[in-house]
Amino acid sequence: MNPTRLEYRRLNSHFVRRQQQQLIVSSALWNPRVTKSSTDSMAPKKEKAPPPSSKPAKSGGGKQKKKKWSKGKQKEKVNNMVLFDKATYDKLLTEAPKFKLITPSILSDRLRINGSLARKAIKDLMARGAIRMVSAHASQQIYTRATNT
């Protein structure tokens, strides 16, 4: 009667486990570091006191916590106006023509108005002749104060 593959595997795994157990036992018996005679003849180790350090000692050993990624600084959402009030419109008419560089983003930042309102304000100032265009691009328009030259 021929043994099947499954029986061969069982026999082989049993044989391999048995060999590993014998190796472990035999190495423990003949290992000079484990024998009693070598450990008995040695004097006990003297404990050294750790040198005093300026850092405070860590309390507890144990596993350290995993480092967590910081979220970074959260920028606060700006609440800009979508319509002019009287004070802001007066400020636009008096202060904006005195700026050396005028862009929608600068007006939005200084007057706390949103970008579309800043573009409309620039068109209004252009119509009044208070500012003049330096450069126009699809994404950024640059203006400056109007001079009498």
Secondary structure, DSSP 4 states (H G I P E B T S, - for coil): -PPPHHHHHHHHHHHHHHHHHHHHHHHHHH-TTTSHHHHHHSPPPPPPPPPP-SSPPPS--SPPPPP-----PPPPPP--BSS--HHHHHHHHHHGGG-SSB-HHHHHHHHTB-HHHHHHHHHHHHHHTSEEEEEE-SS-EEEEE----
